[in-house]
Amino acid sequence: MLIVFQTSFKKILLVLNTIGFNDIKAGGRALVLEETHNVKLLYKEHRKIFDAIKQNDPEEAGKAMTSHILNVKRIYKQNLKP
């Protein structure tokens, strides 16, 4: 499981740098979790990541994490107030 985590973590760092995740400022988490349907969706995404790691599937874990990060960024941008 450690190898899956290490492989997935390297992919996560690459994705974070690629998509500019640093754009999400302090307080961004609260913005993303503001709506109940987002909380439910994000829980399902976390579960998918966890299950892939538990099944020793680094490819699926990386895909699930990439999808999750992009989704969080999308939700964040939608909830920004001008």
C-alpha positions as CSV (number, residue, x, y, z in Angstrom):
1,M,0.0,0.0,0.0
2,L,2.9,2.3,0.7
3,I,4.1,2.0,-2.9
4,V,0.6,2.9,-4.2
5,F,0.5,5.9,-1.9
6,Q,4.0,7.1,-3.0
7,T,3.1,6.7,-6.7
8,S,-0.2,8.5,-6.2
9,F,1.4,11.2,-4.2
10,K,3.9,12.0,-6.9
11,K,1.1,12.2,-9.4
12,I,-0.9,14.5,-7.1
13,L,2.0,16.9,-6.7
14,L,2.4,17.0,-10.5
15,V,-1.3,17.7,-11.0
16,L,-1.3,20.4,-8.3
17,N,1.6,22.2,-10.0
18,T,0.1,21.7,-13.5
19,I,-3.4,23.1,-12.7
20,G,-2.2,25.9,-10.5
21,F,-3.9,24.7,-7.3
22,N,-2.2,27.5,-5.4
23,D,-4.9,29.8,-6.9
24,I,-7.2,28.6,-4.1
25,K,-6.6,31.1,-1.3
26,A,-7.1,30.7,2.4
27,G,-10.8,30.2,3.1
28,G,-11.3,28.4,-0.2
29,R,-12.2,25.2,1.6
30,A,-15.1,26.9,3.3
31,L,-16.2,28.2,-0.1
32,V,-16.1,24.8,-1.7
33,L,-18.0,23.2,1.2
34,E,-20.6,25.9,1.4
35,E,-23.2,23.8,-0.4
36,T,-24.5,20.4,0.9
37,H,-24.4,18.8,-2.5
38,N,-20.7,19.7,-2.8
39,V,-20.0,18.0,0.5
40,K,-21.7,14.8,-0.7
41,L,-19.9,14.8,-4.0
42,L,-16.5,15.5,-2.5
43,Y,-17.0,12.7,0.0
44,K,-17.7,10.3,-2.8
45,E,-14.6,11.4,-4.6
46,H,-12.5,10.9,-1.5
47,R,-14.0,7.5,-1.1
48,K,-13.0,6.6,-4.6
49,I,-9.4,7.7,-4.0
50,F,-9.3,5.7,-0.7
51,D,-10.7,2.6,-2.4
52,A,-8.2,2.7,-5.2
53,I,-5.3,3.0,-2.7
54,K,-6.8,0.2,-0.6
55,Q,-6.9,-2.0,-3.7
56,N,-3.3,-1.2,-4.5
57,D,-4.2,0.5,-7.8
58,P,-2.0,3.5,-8.3
59,E,-3.3,4.3,-11.8
60,E,-6.9,4.5,-10.5
61,A,-5.9,6.4,-7.4
62,G,-4.0,9.0,-9.6
63,K,-7.0,9.3,-11.9
64,A,-9.4,9.7,-9.0
65,M,-7.2,12.3,-7.3
66,T,-6.7,14.3,-10.5
67,S,-10.4,14.3,-11.1
68,H,-11.1,15.4,-7.5
69,I,-8.6,18.2,-7.6
70,L,-9.9,19.6,-10.9
71,N,-13.5,19.4,-9.5
72,V,-12.5,21.2,-6.4
73,K,-10.9,24.0,-8.4
74,R,-14.0,24.2,-10.6
75,I,-16.3,24.5,-7.6
76,Y,-14.1,27.1,-6.0
77,K,-14.1,29.3,-9.1
78,Q,-17.9,29.0,-9.4
79,N,-18.4,30.1,-5.8
80,L,-16.0,33.1,-6.0
81,K,-17.9,36.3,-5.4
82,P,-16.9,39.1,-7.8
